[in-house]
Amino acid sequence: VILSDQQRSAFQRDGLLLLPGFYDVEKEILPILRHAHQIIQLCLRANQLEKLCSDFSIENFDSGLNVLLQKNRALGGVVYDAVKQIPAFMRLLSSEKHEQVMQSLRGTDLCGVVDRGYGIRIDHPGEMDFLSGWHQDYHGHLRSLDGINFWSPLRKVFLELGPVEFCPQSHTNGVFAQVCPPENKHAKNTTQYCTGLRIVDEAKVIAKYDKVKPLLDLGDAVVIDFLTVHRSTQNLSEQSRWSMQLRWFNFRDELGVKHHWPKSYAHGKSFADIHPELLTDPQN
Ligand SMILES: O=C(O)CCC(=O)C(=O)O
């Protein structure tokens, strides 16, 4: 992958970069969709819903998932956990093209894949509980300040499907100070304390920036700086929104080296362990 000077400066300026057709749909995306389809077929059969089993198609690769959800919302969790283990997804996660983009954008020869910093989101129509509020990925994943999230759809993203919303140039502010939710004030450990952190004066901070909600095709990727503020938007369509998040970091980042590439929530650690100076208790 060779990025142009223009792409590199757009990324430095905006803290995000759209790479249309970054993945080969046939070779890199379709195997993931086919495998996800098979997993859903297995779940349908295991739940006496074999009548709903169907052949694979790109548009309807998750056919039957809505019925599983209606039968028992927990089955959505089963599919969610299962698809992260698809070999074609794991191969893509660590593929050389991400390393090349990291090297080109971060000017480093030594990158890493964020352990447990990857996944496949499935955002179902109308559900609000699992949407991510305004945040920087750094808080949730740490490792190094100049990490990158490769976000890519597994279903074409149109407006009603709920595109991710970004604040371009918000990365230039550095790490935003955070406030914990009132209910965490007396949490037993820092991981609990940091669950659901919000940017201090969120509304004022967010109002300062333009917003963009890129619509994406299969194979496109948005390269997101770990410090760029973004959030989920609600899925108002009738289909589930499927997307991949693949996070990488730079081993040579000074803060990362100093703190031994700290881990975060997924490993019982948190932002509070590394940046206590950027955390405040809620006032009420
Ligand atoms: O996909 C989304 O709705 C939000 C994704 C996100 O916040 C992230 O990948 O960090």
The ligand as an SDF file (V2000), in Angstrom:
LIG
                    3D

 10  9  0  0  0  0  0  0  0  0999 V2000
  -18.9160    1.7820   14.9800 O   0  0  0  0  0  0  0  0  0  0  0  0
  -19.3140    2.5770   15.7940 C   0  0  0  0  0  0  0  0  0  0  0  0
  -20.5030    2.8800   15.9400 O   0  0  0  0  0  0  0  0  0  0  0  0
  -18.3650    3.2710   16.6920 C   0  0  0  0  0  0  0  0  0  0  0  0
  -17.0170    2.6990   16.5170 C   0  0  0  0  0  0  0  0  0  0  0  0
  -16.0740    3.2650   17.4630 C   0  0  0  0  0  0  0  0  0  0  0  0
  -16.3520    4.1050   18.2490 O   0  0  0  0  0  0  0  0  0  0  0  0
  -14.7220    2.7490   17.4420 C   0  0  0  0  0  0  0  0  0  0  0  0
  -14.4240    1.8940   16.6160 O   0  0  0  0  0  0  0  0  0  0  0  0
  -13.9190    3.2090   18.2710 O   0  0  0  0  0  0  0  0  0  0  0  0
  1  2  2  0
  2  3  1  0
  2  4  1  0
  4  5  1  0
  5  6  1  0
  6  7  2  0
  6  8  1  0
  8  9  2  0
  8 10  1  0
M  END
$$$$
